[in-house]
Amino acid sequence: MVHTYEVLVDIKEYLALNDNTSRYGTKRYEIDAESRKIATDTARTLARNDYPKCTEYDVRVTRLLK
């Protein structure tokens, strides 16, 4: 059975290779999946596509919407 999950991904992105300046943010996704594991993996893939220079991803499923 497919459910809709709310997934938040915390993102840490360095602005330059030789610089310690970083940018933090959170991206929210609503993902239709059969399990929390699939929702987590899908959110991580989407975040990597949205933020290709990102160095750290913290993915968490926060609630079941449907």
Secondary structure by P-SEA (a helix, b strand, c coil): cbbbbbbbbbbbbbccccccccccbbbbbbcccccaaaaaaaaaaaaaaacccccbbbbbbccccc
